[in-house]
């Protein structure tokens, strides 16, 4: 939205004008040149021509004669301006619908206070953006224009003018159903798809709750990456956060870590894969000093239906079999889901976790990080 606002400010400072030409019979304008059509028109009216030359027998004093002549009108009612007004009105409707959905949340089956507060904050942000758009529409030249969909002429003008093309692209990104981020986390659209938001939500829950689940002596070492990011912005792939624990223990949280193709039968590089490039959502690596003693794979899946859970479990099963850290296989692999349906409850039972170090973690269940903490505590104490 800030980018669109800057582009529209540049547009308002120098809006396009529309020049229309017509002909009308009116008092002769001595400030403009007479065109060929006017001369031909006068040639057919000798009495009027004589009056203009001052040879008329019935002089009319200072009254200028009526003559057919060209008339040029310039206005700000340009089709591009009408199209941009049309886009801004569409954005107003989209922002209102989105804000209403965020506040009412009819589709949120599992209510959580943190989620509700964040949804209301997002709705307030949309309301603020809508007010900014209304302010823009009240300015010249938008207040004098009739909104209209794009014509072929308008689309041609957009492609020929960099500023108009940029406004068109940014507005359509805001109207798109989802949000995309560039590699550096810059926003390219308005709202992310739900599964992308859930992935980021799980990340921030991990950052805030991991130390408390591992023990009272654990601390979050580096808070700068999270402080620099807004909650909807995506960190860069392979971003790392550090936690410090007792007895020279430390924990690394890797986001979207790339596990690259193996280059040798025994490949002891940091992050490798036996079956080509793989990128799990979160990789937790427990170290004592500089030695890796355990690591766990987590993958976020927003949908809790049977097919989605089966697919998520299949993904983390493949990750556990294929991925290596310094040649070591993962000590556990879990899919993180909001809730599980009754028929899938077995995957989140403590007995299932203890037997297989594998399963589905329910994010909104008390002690959701217990399976992760249990593995790390067991390995660190028995080492």
C-alpha positions as CSV (number, residue, x, y, z in Angstrom):
1,X,0.0,0.0,0.0
2,X,2.8,2.6,0.7
3,X,4.2,1.9,-2.7
4,X,0.8,2.4,-4.4
5,X,0.4,5.6,-2.4
6,X,3.7,7.0,-3.7
7,X,2.9,6.1,-7.3
8,X,-0.5,7.8,-7.1
9,X,1.1,10.9,-5.6
10,X,3.3,11.1,-8.6
11,X,0.3,10.6,-10.9
12,X,-1.7,13.3,-9.1
13,X,1.2,15.8,-9.5
14,X,1.1,15.4,-13.3
15,X,-2.2,13.8,-14.4
16,X,-2.9,13.1,-18.1
17,X,-5.1,15.5,-20.0
18,X,-7.6,14.8,-22.8
19,X,-7.7,17.1,-25.7
20,X,-10.9,17.2,-27.8
21,X,-11.5,19.1,-31.0
22,X,-14.8,20.2,-32.4
23,X,-16.3,22.9,-34.6
24,X,-18.9,25.5,-33.6
25,X,-20.3,28.7,-35.0
26,X,-19.3,31.4,-32.5
27,X,-17.7,34.8,-32.4
28,X,-14.5,34.9,-34.4
29,X,-11.5,34.3,-32.2
30,X,-8.7,36.6,-33.4
31,X,-6.1,34.9,-31.1
32,X,-5.9,31.8,-33.2
33,X,-5.1,31.1,-36.8
34,X,-7.9,30.5,-39.2
35,X,-8.0,27.0,-40.6
36,X,-8.8,25.9,-44.2
37,X,-12.4,24.9,-43.3
38,X,-13.1,28.3,-41.8
39,X,-11.7,30.0,-44.9
40,X,-13.9,27.9,-47.2
41,X,-16.9,28.6,-45.0
42,X,-16.3,32.3,-45.3
43,X,-15.8,32.1,-49.0
44,X,-19.4,30.9,-49.3
45,X,-20.7,33.9,-47.4
46,X,-19.6,37.1,-49.3
47,X,-21.6,39.4,-47.0
48,X,-19.9,38.1,-43.9
49,X,-16.5,38.3,-45.5
50,X,-17.2,41.9,-46.5
51,X,-18.2,42.7,-42.9
52,X,-14.9,41.3,-41.7
53,X,-13.1,43.5,-44.1
54,X,-15.0,46.5,-43.0
55,X,-16.7,47.0,-46.3
56,X,-20.2,46.1,-45.1
57,X,-23.0,48.6,-45.7
58,X,-24.5,47.8,-42.3
59,X,-21.6,48.0,-39.8
60,X,-22.2,46.2,-36.5
61,X,-19.9,48.3,-34.4
62,X,-17.8,46.2,-32.0
63,X,-19.9,43.1,-32.4
64,X,-17.8,40.2,-33.7
65,X,-19.5,38.2,-36.5
66,X,-20.4,34.6,-35.9
67,X,-18.0,32.3,-37.8
68,X,-17.6,28.5,-38.1
69,X,-14.3,27.8,-36.5
70,X,-12.4,25.0,-34.6
71,X,-12.7,24.7,-30.9
72,X,-10.1,22.9,-28.7
73,X,-11.0,21.7,-25.2
74,X,-8.6,20.3,-22.7
75,X,-9.8,18.4,-19.6
76,X,-8.6,16.0,-17.0
77,X,-11.3,13.4,-17.8
78,X,-8.7,11.0,-19.2
79,X,-9.6,7.3,-19.7
80,X,-6.5,6.3,-17.7
81,X,-7.7,8.4,-14.7
82,X,-11.1,6.8,-15.0
83,X,-9.5,3.3,-15.0
84,X,-7.4,4.1,-11.9
85,X,-10.5,5.4,-10.1
86,X,-12.1,2.1,-11.0
87,X,-9.2,0.2,-9.5
88,X,-9.3,2.2,-6.3
89,X,-13.0,1.6,-5.8
90,X,-12.3,-2.1,-6.3
91,X,-9.6,-1.9,-3.6
92,X,-12.0,-0.2,-1.2
93,X,-14.5,-3.1,-1.6
94,X,-11.8,-5.7,-1.2
95,X,-10.4,-4.0,2.0
96,X,-13.9,-3.8,3.5
97,X,-14.7,-7.5,2.7
98,X,-11.3,-8.6,4.1
99,X,-11.6,-6.5,7.3
100,X,-15.1,-7.9,7.9
101,X,-13.9,-11.5,7.5
102,X,-10.9,-10.9,9.8
103,X,-13.2,-9.5,12.5
104,X,-16.0,-12.0,12.2
105,X,-13.9,-15.0,11.3
106,X,-16.8,-17.4,10.4
107,X,-14.4,-20.0,9.1
108,X,-12.1,-20.2,12.1
109,X,-13.1,-23.5,13.7
110,X,-10.5,-23.3,16.5
111,X,-10.5,-19.9,18.3
112,X,-7.3,-18.7,19.9
113,X,-6.9,-15.3,21.6
114,X,-3.6,-14.5,20.0
115,X,-5.0,-15.2,16.6
116,X,-8.1,-13.1,17.2
117,X,-6.0,-10.2,18.4
118,X,-3.8,-10.4,15.4
119,X,-6.8,-10.6,13.1
120,X,-8.3,-7.5,14.6
121,X,-4.9,-5.7,14.2
122,X,-4.9,-6.7,10.5
123,X,-8.4,-5.5,10.1
124,X,-7.5,-2.1,11.6
125,X,-4.6,-1.9,9.1
126,X,-7.0,-2.5,6.2
127,X,-9.4,0.2,7.6
128,X,-6.5,2.6,7.6
129,X,-5.5,1.8,4.0
130,X,-9.2,2.2,3.0
131,X,-9.2,5.7,4.5
132,X,-6.1,6.6,2.6
133,X,-7.7,5.5,-0.7
134,X,-10.8,7.6,0.1
135,X,-8.5,10.5,0.7
136,X,-6.9,10.0,-2.7
137,X,-10.3,9.7,-4.5
138,X,-11.3,13.1,-3.0
139,X,-8.4,14.8,-4.7
140,X,-8.1,16.3,-8.2
141,X,-8.3,14.7,-10.7
142,X,-10.2,11.7,-9.3
143,X,-13.1,13.7,-7.8
144,X,-14.1,14.9,-11.3
145,X,-13.9,11.5,-13.0
146,X,-16.4,8.7,-13.6
147,X,-14.8,5.3,-12.8
148,X,-14.7,3.0,-15.8
149,X,-13.2,-0.4,-16.7
150,X,-10.2,-0.4,-19.0
151,X,-10.7,-0.1,-22.7
152,X,-8.3,-1.3,-25.4
153,X,-7.0,2.3,-25.7
154,X,-6.4,2.5,-21.9
155,X,-4.4,-0.8,-21.9
156,X,-2.2,0.5,-24.7
157,X,-1.5,3.7,-22.8
158,X,-0.6,1.6,-19.7
159,X,2.0,-0.4,-21.6
160,X,3.5,2.8,-23.1
161,X,4.0,4.7,-19.8
162,X,6.1,3.4,-16.9
163,X,4.2,5.2,-14.1
164,X,0.8,4.1,-15.3
165,X,2.1,0.5,-15.8
166,X,3.5,0.4,-12.2
167,X,0.2,1.7,-10.7
168,X,-1.7,-1.0,-12.7
169,X,0.6,-3.8,-11.5
170,X,0.7,-2.8,-7.8
171,X,-3.1,-2.3,-7.6
172,X,-3.6,-5.8,-9.1
173,X,-1.1,-7.3,-6.6
174,X,-3.2,-5.8,-3.9
175,X,-6.4,-7.2,-5.5
176,X,-4.8,-10.7,-5.8
177,X,-6.2,-13.3,-3.4
178,X,-2.8,-14.0,-1.8
179,X,0.5,-12.4,-0.9
180,X,4.0,-13.1,-2.3
181,X,7.3,-12.1,-0.8
182,X,10.5,-11.4,-2.6
183,X,13.7,-13.2,-1.5
184,X,14.5,-10.4,0.9
185,X,11.1,-10.4,2.5
186,X,9.6,-7.4,0.7
187,X,5.9,-7.4,0.3
188,X,4.5,-7.9,-3.2
189,X,0.8,-8.1,-2.4
190,X,-1.9,-7.6,0.2
191,X,-2.8,-10.7,2.2
192,X,-1.0,-14.0,2.2
193,X,-2.6,-17.4,1.6
194,X,-3.7,-19.0,4.8
195,X,-1.1,-21.8,4.6
196,X,1.7,-19.2,4.3
197,X,0.4,-17.2,7.3
198,X,0.2,-20.4,9.3
199,X,3.8,-21.3,8.4
200,X,5.0,-17.9,9.7
201,X,2.7,-18.2,12.8
202,X,4.3,-21.5,13.7
203,X,7.8,-19.9,13.3
204,X,7.0,-17.1,15.7
205,X,5.5,-19.6,18.2
206,X,8.7,-21.6,18.0
207,X,10.8,-18.5,18.6
208,X,8.8,-17.4,21.6
209,X,8.1,-20.8,23.3
210,X,11.2,-23.0,22.6
211,X,13.3,-21.6,25.5
212,X,10.6,-22.2,28.1
213,X,9.9,-25.7,27.0
214,X,13.6,-26.7,27.1
215,X,14.2,-25.4,30.6
216,X,14.5,-22.3,32.7
217,X,18.2,-21.8,31.9
218,X,17.6,-21.5,28.1
219,X,17.6,-18.0,26.6
220,X,17.0,-16.6,23.1
221,X,20.3,-15.2,22.0
222,X,19.5,-13.1,18.9
223,X,16.2,-11.2,18.8
224,X,17.2,-8.8,16.1
225,X,15.8,-10.8,13.1
226,X,12.3,-11.0,14.6
227,X,12.4,-7.4,15.7
228,X,13.2,-6.2,12.2
229,X,10.3,-8.2,10.7
230,X,6.6,-7.4,10.7
231,X,4.5,-10.4,11.6
232,X,3.4,-11.0,8.0
233,X,6.8,-10.6,6.4
234,X,8.7,-13.7,5.4
235,X,12.3,-14.1,6.6
236,X,14.9,-15.1,4.0
237,X,15.4,-18.8,3.3
238,X,18.1,-20.3,5.5
239,X,17.6,-17.7,8.2
240,X,18.9,-18.9,11.6
241,X,18.0,-18.1,15.2
242,X,20.1,-19.1,18.2
243,X,19.3,-20.3,21.7
244,X,21.7,-20.8,24.6
245,X,21.3,-23.4,27.3
246,X,23.2,-24.9,30.3
247,X,26.3,-27.1,30.1
248,X,27.6,-25.6,26.8
249,X,24.4,-26.6,25.0
250,X,23.0,-24.5,22.2
251,X,20.1,-24.8,19.7
252,X,19.8,-23.5,16.2
253,X,16.4,-22.9,14.5
254,X,16.9,-23.0,10.7
255,X,14.0,-21.7,8.6
256,X,13.6,-23.1,5.1
257,X,17.0,-24.7,5.2
258,X,18.2,-26.1,1.9
259,X,19.5,-29.7,2.1
260,X,21.5,-30.1,-1.2
261,X,22.2,-33.2,-3.2
262,X,24.8,-35.6,-1.8
263,X,28.2,-35.5,-3.6
264,X,29.7,-38.7,-2.1
265,X,28.5,-42.0,-0.5
266,X,29.5,-40.6,2.9
267,X,28.8,-36.9,2.6
268,X,29.6,-35.0,5.9
269,X,28.8,-31.5,4.8
270,X,26.5,-29.5,7.0
271,X,23.1,-30.1,5.3
272,X,22.8,-32.8,2.7
273,X,20.1,-34.9,1.1
274,X,20.2,-38.5,-0.4
275,X,17.5,-37.7,-2.9
276,X,18.1,-34.2,-4.4
277,X,17.2,-30.8,-3.0
278,X,14.7,-30.8,0.0
279,X,13.6,-27.8,2.0
280,X,11.7,-28.6,5.3
281,X,10.1,-25.6,7.0
282,X,12.0,-25.7,10.3
283,X,15.2,-27.6,11.3
284,X,16.2,-27.7,15.0
285,X,19.8,-28.6,15.6
286,X,21.0,-29.2,19.2
287,X,24.8,-28.8,19.9
288,X,27.2,-29.2,22.7
289,X,30.0,-26.9,22.0
290,X,30.6,-27.3,18.3
291,X,29.4,-31.0,18.2
292,X,25.9,-31.8,16.9
293,X,24.2,-34.2,19.2
294,X,20.6,-34.3,17.9
295,X,18.4,-32.6,15.3
296,X,14.7,-32.6,14.5
297,X,12.6,-31.8,11.4
298,X,9.3,-29.8,11.7
299,X,6.9,-29.0,8.8
300,X,3.8,-26.8,9.0
301,X,0.5,-27.9,7.4
302,X,-2.5,-25.6,7.8
303,X,-5.2,-28.1,6.8
304,X,-6.2,-30.8,9.2
305,X,-8.2,-33.0,6.8
306,X,-7.3,-36.7,6.2
307,X,-5.6,-36.2,2.9
308,X,-3.7,-33.1,4.0
309,X,-2.4,-34.8,7.2
310,X,-1.4,-37.9,5.2
311,X,0.5,-35.8,2.7
312,X,2.2,-33.9,5.5
313,X,3.2,-37.1,7.3
314,X,4.5,-38.5,4.0
315,X,6.6,-35.4,3.5
316,X,8.3,-35.5,7.0
317,X,8.8,-39.3,6.6
318,X,10.7,-38.7,3.4
319,X,12.7,-35.9,5.0
320,X,13.6,-38.1,7.9
321,X,14.8,-40.9,5.6
322,X,16.7,-38.6,3.1
323,X,18.1,-35.7,5.1
324,X,21.4,-35.6,6.9
325,X,23.2,-33.1,9.1
326,X,27.0,-33.8,9.1
327,X,26.0,-37.3,7.9
328,X,23.6,-37.9,10.9
329,X,20.0,-38.9,10.4
330,X,17.2,-36.9,12.1
331,X,16.3,-37.9,15.7
332,X,12.6,-37.0,15.0
333,X,10.3,-35.6,12.4
334,X,6.9,-34.0,13.0
335,X,4.2,-32.3,11.0
336,X,2.7,-29.3,12.8
337,X,-1.1,-28.8,12.3
338,X,-3.7,-26.6,14.0
339,X,-5.9,-29.6,15.1
340,X,-6.5,-33.2,14.2
341,X,-9.7,-34.9,13.3
342,X,-10.7,-37.8,15.5
343,X,-9.7,-40.5,13.0
344,X,-6.1,-39.1,13.0
345,X,-5.7,-38.6,16.7
346,X,-3.4,-41.6,17.0
347,X,-0.6,-39.6,15.3
348,X,-0.6,-37.1,18.2
349,X,-0.6,-39.5,21.1
350,X,2.4,-39.4,23.5
351,X,2.8,-43.2,23.1
352,X,3.1,-42.8,19.3
353,X,5.7,-40.0,19.7
354,X,7.7,-42.1,22.2
355,X,7.7,-45.2,19.9
356,X,8.4,-43.5,16.6
357,X,9.8,-40.0,17.3
358,X,7.3,-39.1,14.5
359,X,3.8,-37.9,14.2
360,X,1.5,-34.8,14.1
361,X,1.9,-32.1,16.7
362,X,-1.3,-30.1,17.4
363,X,-0.3,-26.4,17.6
364,X,-3.2,-25.4,19.8
365,X,-3.0,-28.2,22.3
366,X,-1.3,-27.6,25.7
367,X,2.3,-28.7,25.7
368,X,2.5,-28.8,21.9
369,X,6.3,-28.7,22.0
370,X,6.7,-31.5,24.6
371,X,7.7,-34.1,21.9
372,X,10.5,-31.9,20.7
373,X,11.7,-31.0,24.2
374,X,11.6,-34.7,25.3
375,X,13.9,-35.8,22.5
376,X,16.4,-33.1,23.1
377,X,16.4,-33.5,26.9
378,X,16.8,-37.3,26.6
379,X,19.7,-37.0,24.2
380,X,21.5,-34.3,26.1
381,X,21.2,-36.1,29.4
382,X,22.4,-39.5,28.1
383,X,25.3,-38.2,26.1
